[in-house]
Amino acid sequence: MLIASIDTIFQTLINITHSPMITVDQIENTYLASFYNITRLNVLNSKEVESKLLPLVSRSECSLKLNLSGINFIDSAGFETLLSLYKVAQFNNSSLNLINLSEELVELVKLVELDRVFQLN
């Protein structure tokens, strides 16, 4: 009985962690990526975010608009992911824009002085 309960809990966790968290819409060479079901870009999800978005900024002369509506916190791993995406975009003559940031998130980006790197809209 205990083993069955642990298996049920484990299966539930698998379903939660594998639920989609990013949608991407495309119009020509412009991509709009939006998050859902998450409020933080952090060590728990930043690698998955990077793996989903890296192919987009790896394309030559494209634009990725990252909709951060609903995201209220970014930790160092999240900022590392954003910087990695930015560097790849720059290398490929593409762009990365952060859009729909909350006031708190704008303050956080400014605090770590990344407002000099990212275009904030």
Contacts in CASP RR format, 6 or more apart in sequence:
PFRMAT RR
TARGET T0000
AUTHOR 0000-0000-0000
METHOD contacts of the structure
MODEL  1
MLIASIDTIFQTLINITHSPMITVDQIENTYLASFYNITRLNVLNSKEVE
SKLLPLVSRSECSLKLNLSGINFIDSAGFETLLSLYKVAQFNNSSLNLIN
LSEELVELVKLVELDRVFQLN
19 37 0 8 1.000
20 36 0 8 1.000
20 37 0 8 1.000
21 35 0 8 1.000
21 36 0 8 1.000
21 37 0 8 1.000
21 38 0 8 1.000
21 45 0 8 1.000
21 48 0 8 1.000
21 49 0 8 1.000
22 33 0 8 1.000
22 34 0 8 1.000
22 35 0 8 1.000
22 36 0 8 1.000
22 49 0 8 1.000
22 52 0 8 1.000
22 53 0 8 1.000
23 33 0 8 1.000
23 34 0 8 1.000
23 36 0 8 1.000
24 31 0 8 1.000
24 32 0 8 1.000
24 33 0 8 1.000
24 34 0 8 1.000
24 52 0 8 1.000
24 53 0 8 1.000
24 56 0 8 1.000
25 31 0 8 1.000
25 32 0 8 1.000
25 34 0 8 1.000
26 32 0 8 1.000
29 59 0 8 1.000
29 61 0 8 1.000
29 62 0 8 1.000
29 63 0 8 1.000
30 62 0 8 1.000
30 63 0 8 1.000
30 64 0 8 1.000
30 65 0 8 1.000
31 56 0 8 1.000
31 62 0 8 1.000
31 63 0 8 1.000
31 64 0 8 1.000
31 65 0 8 1.000
32 65 0 8 1.000
32 67 0 8 1.000
33 52 0 8 1.000
33 53 0 8 1.000
33 56 0 8 1.000
33 64 0 8 1.000
33 65 0 8 1.000
33 66 0 8 1.000
33 67 0 8 1.000
34 67 0 8 1.000
34 69 0 8 1.000
35 41 0 8 1.000
35 67 0 8 1.000
35 68 0 8 1.000
35 69 0 8 1.000
35 70 0 8 1.000
35 71 0 8 1.000
38 45 0 8 1.000
38 71 0 8 1.000
39 70 0 8 1.000
39 71 0 8 1.000
39 72 0 8 1.000
39 73 0 8 1.000
40 71 0 8 1.000
40 72 0 8 1.000
40 73 0 8 1.000
40 74 0 8 1.000
40 75 0 8 1.000
41 49 0 8 1.000
41 68 0 8 1.000
41 71 0 8 1.000
41 73 0 8 1.000
41 74 0 8 1.000
41 75 0 8 1.000
41 78 0 8 1.000
41 81 0 8 1.000
41 82 0 8 1.000
42 73 0 8 1.000
42 74 0 8 1.000
42 75 0 8 1.000
42 77 0 8 1.000
42 78 0 8 1.000
43 75 0 8 1.000
43 76 0 8 1.000
43 77 0 8 1.000
43 78 0 8 1.000
46 77 0 8 1.000
46 78 0 8 1.000
46 80 0 8 1.000
46 81 0 8 1.000
47 77 0 8 1.000
47 81 0 8 1.000
49 78 0 8 1.000
49 81 0 8 1.000
50 81 0 8 1.000
50 84 0 8 1.000
50 85 0 8 1.000
53 64 0 8 1.000
53 66 0 8 1.000
53 85 0 8 1.000
54 84 0 8 1.000
54 85 0 8 1.000
54 88 0 8 1.000
56 62 0 8 1.000
56 64 0 8 1.000
57 64 0 8 1.000
57 85 0 8 1.000
57 88 0 8 1.000
57 89 0 8 1.000
57 92 0 8 1.000
57 94 0 8 1.000
57 96 0 8 1.000
58 88 0 8 1.000
58 92 0 8 1.000
59 92 0 8 1.000
59 94 0 8 1.000
60 92 0 8 1.000
60 93 0 8 1.000
60 94 0 8 1.000
61 92 0 8 1.000
61 93 0 8 1.000
61 94 0 8 1.000
62 92 0 8 1.000
62 94 0 8 1.000
62 95 0 8 1.000
63 94 0 8 1.000
63 95 0 8 1.000
63 97 0 8 1.000
64 85 0 8 1.000
64 89 0 8 1.000
64 94 0 8 1.000
64 95 0 8 1.000
64 96 0 8 1.000
64 97 0 8 1.000
65 97 0 8 1.000
65 99 0 8 1.000
65 121 0 8 1.000
66 82 0 8 1.000
66 85 0 8 1.000
66 96 0 8 1.000
66 97 0 8 1.000
66 98 0 8 1.000
66 99 0 8 1.000
67 99 0 8 1.000
67 100 0 8 1.000
68 98 0 8 1.000
68 99 0 8 1.000
68 100 0 8 1.000
68 101 0 8 1.000
68 102 0 8 1.000
68 105 0 8 1.000
69 99 0 8 1.000
69 100 0 8 1.000
69 102 0 8 1.000
70 100 0 8 1.000
70 102 0 8 1.000
71 101 0 8 1.000
71 102 0 8 1.000
71 105 0 8 1.000
72 102 0 8 1.000
72 104 0 8 1.000
72 105 0 8 1.000
73 105 0 8 1.000
73 108 0 8 1.000
74 82 0 8 1.000
74 105 0 8 1.000
74 108 0 8 1.000
74 109 0 8 1.000
79 112 0 8 1.000
79 114 0 8 1.000
82 96 0 8 1.000
82 98 0 8 1.000
82 114 0 8 1.000
82 118 0 8 1.000
83 114 0 8 1.000
83 117 0 8 1.000
85 96 0 8 1.000
86 96 0 8 1.000
86 117 0 8 1.000
86 118 0 8 1.000
88 94 0 8 1.000
89 95 0 8 1.000
89 96 0 8 1.000
95 119 0 8 1.000
96 118 0 8 1.000
97 118 0 8 1.000
97 119 0 8 1.000
97 121 0 8 1.000
98 109 0 8 1.000
98 118 0 8 1.000
98 119 0 8 1.000
98 120 0 8 1.000
98 121 0 8 1.000
99 121 0 8 1.000
100 121 0 8 1.000
101 109 0 8 1.000
101 120 0 8 1.000
106 115 0 8 1.000
106 120 0 8 1.000
109 115 0 8 1.000
109 118 0 8 1.000
109 120 0 8 1.000
END
